[in-house]
Amino acid sequence: MYSANSKNISSYLCSALCVLCSLILFTGCASTEDVGRVSYNLNEVKSEIKDIKERVSSAAQKERLDLLEEKIQAFQAAQESTNKNVSDLMLQIQTLASEFRILTGRFEESRYYSEKTSTEITSEKEKLSSKLKELELALNDLNKKLAEKEAAAILKEEVKPVEEKKPAEEVTPAEEKKTAEEAKPGEEVKKPQEAEKKGTEKADVKKEPPKPDVKDIYMAAYQAYKEGKTAAAREKFTTVLKDYPENEYSANARFWIGESYYKDGSYEDAILSYEEVIKKNPKSDKIPGALLKQGLSFYALKDEKTGRIILEKLLDQFPKSEQAQLAKKKLGKTQPKKK
């Protein structure tokens, strides 16, 4: 009986050791299903050990069975801890996978918008380049018109009505004798040629009046402009430019000529006059005003594209000027906040 029990115990011990070895070898790479199966087998082994302990009378064998049971319990606890760690690790992996998917989505979205922004910037550059070319063509046309107007004005000044001199009437000897007879005694008969010569000599004796000061002419022109006499003002401002070439009032005179045309609604003439200021007086403080009014003149002529280009040029060259603020309002732009 004792021998049979010993054989049974040895058999169970071998089985338990095999289970332990299997657990040690396969726990690290077991699946969830495998882990469940192993846990079930462990419980069965523990149950069988309990039955054997009840049937065994030897203290030494019971001690060995207790030791085996403790090892199984320790291993089972370790297995449960491992299962928990595996579950935590799986949860972390799932969380990381979810975060990775989110980051991937954001990256794709960022790349999409980055490519879109790059395309939009390229498109805006192309549009700006096209606008600049259009502006250059418009300015060339303006310069041509301006040159034509200047040539016409010069021609108008030079070609004035010239009084035709009547040819001296030929006097026959009979008429000359008759004239001499009709003359009073002591009175000398003057020939037409001599009378003309004396008249010329008297004209040469007359002196030209002194030239007025340029400041007086300019102030008179400005006063006429303020009184709404735009035509008279233009005439006087033109005198400042014509009779006193490139003086201290030249830039202002050109600008106010443009203003007078703008006030009269002659926007094309105003544009040409403002262009005169920009071309001939590039360092004048009237440049911002000339650019603003030139742009507004194009708007008034329903050429909003050219008007916008000129106002944007004003913002670029004179961003802090009062005229730039007015241009922003016209363009509907807001001033960027200072950092």
C-alpha positions, 0 to 999 in steps of 0.5 A: 500500500505504501509502495503504491502511494509512493508511486502515485505521489512520484507520478503526481510530482512529475506531472506537477514539475512538467506543468511548472516547466511548461509554465516557465518555458511558455509564459513569456510567449503565451497568448491570452488563451494559453495563459487561461489554460495554464491557470486552469491546469494549475488549479487542477494540480493544486486540487490533486495535491490536496487529495493526495495530502489527505491520503498520504500518512507520511510527514515527509511526503506531506512536507514535500507536497506542501512545498510543491503547493507553495511553489505552485501558488508562488508561480500562480501569483507571479503569473497573475502579476505577469498577466496584469503587466501584460494587460497594462502593456497592451493598454499602453500599446493601444493608447500609443497606437491611438495617439500615433494615428492622431499624430499621423492625421495631424501630420497629414493635415499639416502637410496638406495645408502647408502644400496648399499655403505654398501654392497660394503664396506662389499664386499671389506672387504671380498675381502681384508680378502680373499687376506690376507689369500692368502698372508699368504698361499703364505708366508708360501710356501715361508718360506717352500721353504726358509727352504728347500734352507737353508737345502740344502745349509748347507748340501752342505757345510757340505758334501764335498769330503773327500779324502780317505786315502790309507791304509798303505801297509803291509811290509813283513820281506823280503821286510823290509830286502831288503830296509835296505840293499838298504839304505845307510850306516848311514841312518835310515830306516823309517817305513810308520807309523812313516813318517805319524806321523811326517807329521801330527805333521808338519801340526799341527804346521801351524797357521790359517791366521787372520780373515778379518774384516767384513766391508772389506768383506761387502764393497768388496761384495758391490763393486762387485755388483756395477760392475755387478758381481752378483754371486761374490757379493752374495758369499761375502754377504753370507760370511758376514752372515755365518762367522759373525752371526747377525752383523751390516751389516746382514740386508744390506747383505740379502737385496743386496743378494735379489737385486742381484737375482732380477738383474739376473732375478731370481725372486723366489730366490729374493722373498725368500731373501727379505723375509729373511730381513723382517723376521730376520730384521723387524726394518731395514730401508731396509724393505720398499725396500724389500717389494717393490722389493718383490711385483715387483718380484711377478708382474714379475712372473705374480702373480699380485694378490700377488704382489698387496697385498704386495704393499698395505701392503707397503702403509699401513705400510710405507705410507710416504716412497719413496718406497710407492710412487713407489708402488702407481705408480705401483698400479695406485693410487693417493695420497689423498689431504691434508685437 
